[in-house]
Amino acid sequence: MNHTPTPTTPASASIPIDFSQIPIDALEQIRNRLNQIHLSLRKLVEQINGHNRHPSKIKLPTYIHFQNQFQVLITQLTSIANVLYQNEDVLSKTNVYPTTNFPTSQHEGLLTTLLRKKPLPEIDEWISSSLATIDEITKQQQKPIDFEKNDEFNAWCLMKIQNLKEDYQFYGFHTIEELNYMETPEGKAEAKIKKDRENEREEIEYKITLGGKKGLHPNQVMKFLCQGQI
């Protein structure tokens, strides 16, 4: 009489997997934002390439359109940066791998992207360029770069700038002479004319802009580039 042994379940299979530490909502939000950025950039590239291929048939997007696209990208990148900063501790120690319930056949493209170990060609070029720059700086300093100290120094600089901003008041890009002139009757009349012209220009831009959205002021763009704030 043959006896077939009952298959036993490995001890590891009976241990439930703890997903409580995985920021699923944050990861999904990042994925959606990155997908939006990808679509926005692809649409913009298609418009530019379409004009390059058929310059007589397809017009190049206007400056206002480019500015609006830039504003959308800034908003999307700011949102991603905030989510990454809020989950920095967890994400820095998180490794991506599929669970047993992952629909491999339905999302094969997403899975291969997440598990890709080799960088894309353009990213590989960035990495090589960065490593070459680091080697050059290291040779000049004759000692390795301490990135942790660099981060601490950057954080100190930002804190110092913030403290200095609180000790001063900034009123724009005018000198004292210009501010004094603006208080005179002639200066007020000139300022009113400039303001009326600016309002007319903004009204025209508002009418021709896609979706009726107002473009970013150059000062707002510079503020984002220097401080990361809109």
PASEBA-1860 file (N, C-alpha, C; in nm, 3 decimals):
! residues 230
1> MNHTPTPT> 0.086/-0.118/0.000/0.000/0.000/0.000/0.090/0.124/0.000 ~ 0.070/0.206/-0.102/0.150/0.328/-0.114/0.085/0.441/-0.036 ~ 0.169/0.514/0.034/0.119/0.627/0.113/0.180/0.756/0.060 ~ 0.095/0.845/0.016/0.142/0.975/-0.038/0.144/1.076/0.075 ~ 0.259/1.129/0.105/0.267/1.225/0.216/0.192/1.354/0.183 ~ 0.132/1.408/0.283/0.059/1.535/0.266/0.158/1.649/0.253 ~ 0.147/1.729/0.146/0.243/1.840/0.131/0.232/1.939/0.245 ~ 0.344/1.977/0.293/0.347/2.072/0.405/0.371/2.213/0.354
9> TPASASIP> 0.315/2.306/0.426/0.331/2.447/0.388/0.456/2.502/0.454 ~ 0.544/2.567/0.378/0.664/2.625/0.441/0.627/2.723/0.549 ~ 0.712/2.729/0.650/0.684/2.817/0.763/0.676/2.963/0.719 ~ 0.760/2.999/0.619/0.762/3.139/0.576/0.634/3.178/0.507 ~ 0.565/3.078/0.441/0.443/3.112/0.368/0.329/3.142/0.461 ~ 0.335/3.091/0.585/0.225/3.113/0.679/0.237/3.246/0.752 ~ 0.351/3.314/0.738/0.371/3.442/0.806/0.310/3.553/0.721 ~ 0.215/3.626/0.774/0.154/3.733/0.695/0.254/3.845/0.668
17> IDFSQIPI> 0.242/3.904/0.551/0.330/4.014/0.513/0.273/4.145/0.565 ~ 0.356/4.224/0.628/0.313/4.350/0.686/0.334/4.463/0.585 ~ 0.223/4.521/0.537/0.229/4.631/0.442/0.200/4.765/0.508 ~ 0.194/4.767/0.640/0.151/4.889/0.709/0.252/5.002/0.694 ~ 0.380/4.968/0.674/0.483/5.071/0.665/0.501/5.125/0.523 ~ 0.431/5.067/0.427/0.445/5.112/0.288/0.349/5.228/0.262 ~ 0.399/5.343/0.222/0.311/5.459/0.193/0.243/5.443/0.058 ~ 0.142/5.355/0.053/0.079/5.322/-0.074/0.014/5.445/-0.136
25> DALEQIRN> -0.058/5.523/-0.057/-0.124/5.642/-0.111/-0.023/5.742/-0.167 ~ 0.087/5.758/-0.095/0.189/5.852/-0.142/0.254/5.804/-0.271 ~ 0.283/5.674/-0.278/0.343/5.619/-0.399/0.248/5.630/-0.517 ~ 0.122/5.606/-0.494/0.024/5.619/-0.602/0.012/5.764/-0.647 ~ 0.018/5.855/-0.553/0.011/5.998/-0.587/0.133/6.039/-0.669 ~ 0.251/5.989/-0.631/0.372/6.020/-0.707/0.362/5.963/-0.848 ~ 0.312/5.841/-0.859/0.299/5.779/-0.991/0.205/5.859/-1.080 ~ 0.093/5.904/-1.025/-0.002/5.983/-1.104/0.059/6.115/-1.147
33> RLNQIHLS> 0.131/6.182/-1.054/0.193/6.310/-1.088/0.300/6.292/-1.196 ~ 0.381/6.188/-1.183/0.484/6.164/-1.284/0.422/6.134/-1.420 ~ 0.311/6.063/-1.419/0.242/6.033/-1.544/0.188/6.162/-1.607 ~ 0.137/6.253/-1.524/0.088/6.381/-1.575/0.201/6.462/-1.637 ~ 0.317/6.463/-1.569/0.431/6.536/-1.623/0.476/6.475/-1.755 ~ 0.478/6.342/-1.760/0.516/6.273/-1.883/0.423/6.311/-1.998 ~ 0.294/6.313/-1.972/0.199/6.348/-2.077/0.213/6.494/-2.120 ~ 0.235/6.583/-2.022/0.251/6.725/-2.055/0.374/6.748/-2.141
41> LRKLVEQI> 0.485/6.686/-2.104/0.608/6.702/-2.181/0.594/6.639/-2.319 ~ 0.530/6.523/-2.328/0.514/6.458/-2.458/0.428/6.541/-2.551 ~ 0.321/6.602/-2.497/0.235/6.688/-2.578/0.311/6.808/-2.630 ~ 0.393/6.868/-2.542/0.471/6.984/-2.582/0.575/6.947/-2.688 ~ 0.639/6.833/-2.672/0.738/6.787/-2.770/0.672/6.761/-2.904 ~ 0.553/6.701/-2.903/0.482/6.674/-3.028/0.448/6.803/-3.101 ~ 0.409/6.906/-3.027/0.378/7.034/-3.090/0.502/7.096/-3.154 ~ 0.615/7.090/-3.083/0.738/7.148/-3.137/0.787/7.067/-3.256
49> NGHNRHPS> 0.786/6.934/-3.245/0.830/6.850/-3.356/0.738/6.864/-3.477 ~ 0.607/6.881/-3.451/0.515/6.901/-3.562/0.546/7.028/-3.640 ~ 0.583/7.134/-3.567/0.621/7.259/-3.634/0.752/7.242/-3.711 ~ 0.848/7.167/-3.652/0.976/7.147/-3.720/0.960/7.065/-3.848 ~ 0.867/6.969/-3.845/0.846/6.887/-3.964/0.765/6.960/-4.071 ~ 0.666/7.038/-4.028/0.579/7.109/-4.123/0.567/7.255/-4.079 ~ 0.673/7.335/-4.095/0.668/7.473/-4.047/0.563/7.559/-4.115 ~ 0.529/7.525/-4.238/0.430/7.607/-4.309/0.287/7.571/-4.272
57> KIKLPTYI> 0.265/7.452/-4.218/0.130/7.407/-4.186/0.099/7.418/-4.036 ~ 0.197/7.390/-3.953/0.176/7.388/-3.808/0.256/7.502/-3.746 ~ 0.186/7.589/-3.673/0.252/7.702/-3.609/0.316/7.659/-3.477 ~ 0.427/7.724/-3.446/0.493/7.699/-3.318/0.408/7.761/-3.207 ~ 0.390/7.691/-3.094/0.313/7.748/-2.983/0.366/7.885/-2.941 ~ 0.277/7.970/-2.898/0.315/8.106/-2.858/0.393/8.105/-2.728 ~ 0.456/8.218/-2.700/0.530/8.232/-2.575/0.438/8.215/-2.454 ~ 0.316/8.268/-2.466/0.221/8.255/-2.355/0.187/8.109/-2.332
65> HFQNQFQV> 0.174/8.033/-2.440/0.144/7.890/-2.426/0.259/7.818/-2.356 ~ 0.383/7.849/-2.396/0.499/7.789/-2.330/0.501/7.826/-2.182 ~ 0.468/7.950/-2.152/0.470/7.995/-2.013/0.365/7.922/-1.930 ~ 0.248/7.901/-1.989/0.143/7.828/-1.918/0.183/7.682/-1.895 ~ 0.245/7.622/-1.996/0.292/7.484/-1.980/0.398/7.476/-1.871 ~ 0.485/7.578/-1.866/0.587/7.583/-1.762/0.523/7.596/-1.625 ~ 0.417/7.675/-1.616/0.347/7.693/-1.489/0.285/7.561/-1.443 ~ 0.226/7.486/-1.537/0.167/7.357/-1.503/0.275/7.261/-1.453
73> LITQLTSI> 0.389/7.258/-1.522/0.498/7.169/-1.483/0.553/7.206/-1.345 ~ 0.563/7.336/-1.317/0.610/7.379/-1.185/0.515/7.330/-1.076 ~ 0.385/7.343/-1.102/0.287/7.298/-1.003/0.298/7.148/-0.979 ~ 0.313/7.072/-1.088/0.322/6.926/-1.076/0.452/6.886/-1.004 ~ 0.563/6.950/-1.039/0.690/6.917/-0.974/0.689/6.956/-0.827 ~ 0.625/7.069/-0.795/0.615/7.110/-0.655/0.535/7.009/-0.574 ~ 0.427/6.959/-0.634/0.345/6.859/-0.566/0.425/6.731/-0.539 ~ 0.502/6.686/-0.639/0.585/6.566/-0.621/0.691/6.589/-0.514
81> ANVLYQNE> 0.754/6.706/-0.517/0.858/6.736/-0.419/0.803/6.734/-0.277 ~ 0.682/6.786/-0.260/0.621/6.787/-0.126/0.593/6.645/-0.077 ~ 0.541/6.560/-0.166/0.511/6.422/-0.128/0.640/6.347/-0.095 ~ 0.745/6.367/-0.176/0.873/6.301/-0.150/0.932/6.347/-0.018 ~ 0.922/6.476/0.011/0.978/6.529/0.136/0.904/6.474/0.257 ~ 0.772/6.462/0.247/0.693/6.412/0.359/0.719/6.265/0.388 ~ 0.760/6.189/0.286/0.784/6.045/0.303/0.931/6.011/0.281 ~ 1.019/6.105/0.309/1.162/6.087/0.280/1.221/5.969/0.355
89> DVLSKTNV> 1.189/5.955/0.484/1.250/5.849/0.565/1.212/5.710/0.515 ~ 1.084/5.693/0.482/1.038/5.561/0.438/1.088/5.531/0.297 ~ 1.077/5.628/0.206/1.113/5.604/0.067/1.263/5.579/0.050 ~ 1.345/5.640/0.135/1.489/5.619/0.123/1.529/5.476/0.159 ~ 1.443/5.403/0.231/1.474/5.266/0.273/1.383/5.163/0.206 ~ 1.309/5.207/0.103/1.211/5.119/0.039/1.269/5.059/-0.088 ~ 1.254/4.927/-0.103/1.292/4.857/-0.225/1.166/4.808/-0.295 ~ 1.163/4.824/-0.426/1.046/4.786/-0.504/1.058/4.639/-0.545
97> YPTTNFPT> 0.956/4.562/-0.519/0.950/4.423/-0.565/0.803/4.382/-0.573 ~ 0.768/4.293/-0.665/0.626/4.253/-0.680/0.585/4.154/-0.572 ~ 0.464/4.166/-0.524/0.409/4.067/-0.432/0.349/3.951/-0.513 ~ 0.309/3.849/-0.442/0.253/3.731/-0.510/0.120/3.762/-0.579 ~ 0.053/3.867/-0.535/-0.077/3.901/-0.593/-0.067/4.003/-0.707 ~ 0.055/4.042/-0.744/0.070/4.144/-0.849/0.029/4.086/-0.984 ~ -0.059/4.156/-1.059/-0.103/4.106/-1.191/0.006/4.123/-1.296 ~ 0.099/4.030/-1.299/0.216/4.042/-1.386/0.179/4.052/-1.533
105> SQHEGLLT> 0.085/3.967/-1.576/0.050/3.965/-1.719/-0.019/4.093/-1.763 ~ -0.095/4.157/-1.674/-0.169/4.278/-1.711/-0.081/4.403/-1.706 ~ 0.015/4.405/-1.616/0.099/4.524/-1.599/0.247/4.487/-1.616 ~ 0.276/4.416/-1.721/0.415/4.373/-1.743/0.506/4.493/-1.767 ~ 0.457/4.591/-1.843/0.539/4.709/-1.872/0.573/4.787/-1.747 ~ 0.475/4.805/-1.658/0.500/4.876/-1.532/0.597/4.799/-1.445 ~ 0.582/4.666/-1.441/0.669/4.584/-1.357/0.813/4.590/-1.404 ~ 0.836/4.579/-1.534/0.973/4.585/-1.586/1.034/4.723/-1.564
113> TLLRKKPL> 0.951/4.826/-1.567/1.003/4.961/-1.541/1.045/4.975/-1.396 ~ 0.962/4.924/-1.303/0.993/4.935/-1.161/1.117/4.854/-1.124 ~ 1.133/4.738/-1.187/1.244/4.649/-1.152/1.367/4.669/-1.240 ~ 1.364/4.770/-1.327/1.476/4.794/-1.416/1.600/4.834/-1.334 ~ 1.709/4.764/-1.355/1.832/4.794/-1.283/1.926/4.882/-1.365 ~ 1.924/4.867/-1.496/2.011/4.946/-1.580/1.946/5.080/-1.612 ~ 2.015/5.192/-1.589/1.955/5.322/-1.618/1.930/5.341/-1.767 ~ 1.839/5.430/-1.798/1.815/5.467/-1.937/1.940/5.533/-1.994
121> PEIDEWIS> 1.957/5.529/-2.127/2.081/5.586/-2.185/2.107/5.730/-2.144 ~ 2.000/5.816/-2.146/2.022/5.956/-2.110/2.056/5.971/-1.962 ~ 1.995/5.886/-1.877/2.027/5.891/-1.734/2.168/5.839/-1.709 ~ 2.207/5.735/-1.782/2.342/5.682/-1.769/2.445/5.788/-1.805 ~ 2.411/5.872/-1.904/2.502/5.981/-1.942/2.513/6.084/-1.831 ~ 2.400/6.115/-1.767/2.403/6.209/-1.653/2.490/6.155/-1.540 ~ 2.474/6.024/-1.511/2.550/5.963/-1.403/2.699/5.969/-1.432 ~ 2.736/5.935/-1.556/2.877/5.937/-1.594/2.935/6.078/-1.584
129> SSLATIDE> 2.856/6.176/-1.628/2.902/6.316/-1.621/2.919/6.360/-1.475 ~ 2.824/6.320/-1.389/2.832/6.357/-1.247/2.954/6.292/-1.181 ~ 2.977/6.165/-1.211/3.092/6.096/-1.152/3.223/6.159/-1.197 ~ 3.228/6.199/-1.325/3.349/6.264/-1.375/3.372/6.398/-1.305 ~ 3.263/6.472/-1.281/3.275/6.600/-1.211/3.322/6.579/-1.068 ~ 3.266/6.477/-1.002/3.307/6.447/-0.865/3.455/6.409/-0.858 ~ 3.500/6.327/-0.955/3.641/6.288/-0.957/3.732/6.410/-0.976 ~ 3.688/6.502/-1.062/3.770/6.621/-1.087/3.778/6.709/-0.962
137> ITKQQQKP> 3.663/6.726/-0.895/3.663/6.807/-0.772/3.746/6.739/-0.664 ~ 3.736/6.608/-0.654/3.812/6.533/-0.553/3.962/6.549/-0.576 ~ 4.004/6.545/-0.702/4.147/6.562/-0.733/4.193/6.702/-0.695 ~ 4.108/6.803/-0.719/4.146/6.939/-0.685/4.155/6.959/-0.534 ~ 4.062/6.898/-0.461/4.062/6.911/-0.315/4.154/6.812/-0.247 ~ 4.195/6.709/-0.324/4.283/6.604/-0.272/4.219/6.530/-0.155 ~ 4.088/6.524/-0.153/4.017/6.446/-0.052/3.875/6.420/-0.103 ~ 3.814/6.310/-0.061/3.678/6.278/-0.109/3.575/6.378/-0.060
145> IDFEKNDE> 3.468/6.390/-0.137/3.361/6.483/-0.103/3.271/6.421/0.003 ~ 3.243/6.497/0.106/3.152/6.453/0.211/3.013/6.510/0.180 ~ 2.927/6.427/0.116/2.797/6.475/0.073/2.707/6.508/0.192 ~ 2.726/6.435/0.300/2.644/6.462/0.419/2.674/6.602/0.474 ~ 2.801/6.640/0.476/2.836/6.774/0.521/2.786/6.880/0.423 ~ 2.788/6.846/0.294/2.735/6.939/0.194/2.587/6.965/0.218 ~ 2.513/6.858/0.247/2.370/6.874/0.274/2.347/6.958/0.399 ~ 2.430/6.935/0.501/2.418/7.014/0.623/2.449/7.161/0.596
153> FNAWCLMK> 2.550/7.185/0.513/2.586/7.323/0.480/2.474/7.390/0.400 ~ 2.414/7.317/0.306/2.303/7.373/0.229/2.185/7.407/0.320 ~ 2.156/7.317/0.415/2.046/7.344/0.509/2.077/7.467/0.594 ~ 2.204/7.481/0.635/2.243/7.598/0.714/2.229/7.726/0.632 ~ 2.267/7.721/0.505/2.255/7.839/0.418/2.110/7.882/0.402 ~ 2.021/7.785/0.381/1.880/7.818/0.366/1.824/7.880/0.494 ~ 1.864/7.823/0.609/1.818/7.878/0.736/1.873/8.020/0.757 ~ 2.000/8.041/0.719/2.061/8.173/0.735/1.993/8.275/0.646
161> IQNLKEDY> 1.962/8.236/0.521/1.893/8.326/0.430/1.756/8.364/0.484 ~ 1.687/8.265/0.540/1.555/8.292/0.597/1.565/8.390/0.714 ~ 1.666/8.373/0.798/1.685/8.465/0.910/1.718/8.606/0.862 ~ 1.800/8.616/0.758/1.835/8.747/0.704/1.715/8.814/0.640 ~ 1.629/8.735/0.575/1.509/8.791/0.513/1.418/8.854/0.617 ~ 1.415/8.793/0.736/1.330/8.847/0.842/1.383/8.978/0.899 ~ 1.513/9.005/0.880/1.573/9.129/0.932/1.564/9.245/0.833 ~ 1.523/9.216/0.710/1.519/9.321/0.608/1.381/9.323/0.544
169> QFYGFHTI> 1.353/9.431/0.477/1.230/9.446/0.401/1.266/9.472/0.256 ~ 1.207/9.394/0.167/1.238/9.406/0.026/1.116/9.465/-0.046 ~ 1.142/9.567/-0.125/1.033/9.635/-0.194/1.046/9.626/-0.347 ~ 1.126/9.538/-0.396/1.138/9.525/-0.541/1.280/9.554/-0.587 ~ 1.291/9.609/-0.708/1.421/9.630/-0.771/1.452/9.778/-0.791 ~ 1.386/9.867/-0.717/1.406/10.011/-0.733/1.510/10.063/-0.635 ~ 1.584/10.164/-0.679/1.679/10.231/-0.591/1.606/10.334/-0.506 ~ 1.678/10.393/-0.409/1.617/10.494/-0.324/1.574/10.615/-0.406
177> EELNYMET> 1.659/10.654/-0.503/1.624/10.768/-0.588/1.497/10.742/-0.667 ~ 1.485/10.620/-0.720/1.366/10.586/-0.797/1.241/10.585/-0.709 ~ 1.257/10.532/-0.586/1.142/10.531/-0.495/1.099/10.673/-0.458 ~ 1.197/10.761/-0.437/1.163/10.900/-0.406/1.093/10.968/-0.524 ~ 1.140/10.937/-0.645/1.077/10.995/-0.764/0.934/10.946/-0.782 ~ 0.911/10.821/-0.745/0.776/10.765/-0.759/0.677/10.832/-0.665 ~ 0.725/10.900/-0.561/0.636/10.968/-0.469/0.599/11.109/-0.517 ~ 0.668/11.157/-0.618/0.638/11.289/-0.673/0.517/11.280/-0.766
185> PEGKAEAK> 0.451/11.393/-0.796/0.337/11.391/-0.889/0.374/11.335/-1.026 ~ 0.493/11.371/-1.076/0.535/11.318/-1.206/0.554/11.166/-1.200 ~ 0.615/11.122/-1.092/0.637/10.978/-1.078/0.508/10.901/-1.065 ~ 0.411/10.955/-0.991/0.281/10.888/-0.978/0.209/10.881/-1.111 ~ 0.216/10.989/-1.190/0.151/10.989/-1.321/0.217/10.887/-1.414 ~ 0.350/10.879/-1.410/0.421/10.781/-1.493/0.389/10.638/-1.449 ~ 0.380/10.617/-1.317/0.348/10.484/-1.266/0.207/10.442/-1.307 ~ 0.114/10.539/-1.310/-0.023/10.509/-1.350/-0.029/10.468/-1.496
193> IKKDRENE> 0.047/10.537/-1.581/0.051/10.502/-1.724/0.106/10.361/-1.742 ~ 0.215/10.328/-1.670/0.273/10.194/-1.680/0.176/10.088/-1.631 ~ 0.103/10.120/-1.524/0.008/10.025/-1.469/-0.106/10.001/-1.566 ~ -0.155/10.108/-1.631/-0.263/10.093/-1.729/-0.217/10.008/-1.847 ~ -0.094/10.029/-1.893/-0.042/9.950/-2.003/-0.028/9.803/-1.964 ~ 0.018/9.780/-1.841/0.033/9.642/-1.794/-0.102/9.573/-1.783 ~ -0.204/9.646/-1.736/-0.338/9.588/-1.727/-0.393/9.553/-1.866 ~ -0.367/9.640/-1.965/-0.412/9.613/-2.102/-0.343/9.488/-2.157
201> REEIEYKI> -0.211/9.478/-2.130/-0.138/9.361/-2.179/-0.188/9.233/-2.113 ~ -0.213/9.238/-1.982/-0.263/9.120/-1.912/-0.401/9.081/-1.961 ~ -0.482/9.180/-1.994/-0.617/9.150/-2.044/-0.610/9.083/-2.180 ~ -0.517/9.129/-2.266/-0.499/9.066/-2.397/-0.449/8.923/-2.381 ~ -0.349/8.905/-2.292/-0.296/8.770/-2.268/-0.404/8.677/-2.214 ~ -0.487/8.730/-2.128/-0.592/8.647/-2.068/-0.690/8.599/-2.173 ~ -0.715/8.680/-2.275/-0.811/8.643/-2.379/-0.754/8.539/-2.474 ~ -0.624/8.549/-2.504/-0.566/8.458/-2.603/-0.506/8.333/-2.540
209> TLGGKKGL> -0.492/8.332/-2.409/-0.432/8.217/-2.342/-0.528/8.099/-2.340 ~ -0.473/7.980/-2.359/-0.554/7.858/-2.357/-0.616/7.839/-2.220 ~ -0.749/7.828/-2.217/-0.819/7.807/-2.091/-0.838/7.934/-2.010 ~ -0.796/8.046/-2.064/-0.813/8.172/-1.992/-0.726/8.186/-1.869 ~ -0.615/8.112/-1.863/-0.528/8.119/-1.746/-0.423/8.229/-1.765 ~ -0.390/8.292/-1.657/-0.293/8.400/-1.660/-0.152/8.343/-1.646 ~ -0.059/8.394/-1.729/0.078/8.345/-1.725/0.151/8.392/-1.600 ~ 0.259/8.322/-1.567/0.338/8.357/-1.450/0.416/8.486/-1.475
217> HPNQVMKF> 0.423/8.571/-1.374/0.505/8.691/-1.381/0.652/8.648/-1.372 ~ 0.742/8.719/-1.443/0.885/8.681/-1.435/0.938/8.675/-1.293 ~ 0.889/8.763/-1.204/0.934/8.758/-1.064/0.893/8.627/-0.997 ~ 0.775/8.575/-1.033/0.732/8.447/-0.976/0.820/8.333/-1.026 ~ 0.858/8.339/-1.154/0.946/8.237/-1.209/1.082/8.239/-1.139 ~ 1.137/8.359/-1.119/1.266/8.371/-1.052/1.257/8.326/-0.907 ~ 1.144/8.352/-0.841/1.127/8.309/-0.703/1.127/8.157/-0.694 ~ 1.063/8.091/-0.792/1.063/7.945/-0.791/1.203/7.889/-0.817
225> LCQGQI> 1.274/7.950/-0.912/1.408/7.901/-0.945/1.504/7.918/-0.828 ~ 1.488/8.027/-0.751/1.582/8.055/-0.642/1.540/7.992/-0.509 ~ 1.407/7.984/-0.485/1.359/7.939/-0.356/1.272/7.814/-0.362 ~ 1.231/7.772/-0.482/1.144/7.656/-0.494/1.003/7.683/-0.449 ~ 0.961/7.809/-0.451/0.826/7.846/-0.407/0.755/7.921/-0.520 ~ 0.624/7.896/-0.529/0.544/7.966/-0.629/0.477/8.085/-0.564
END
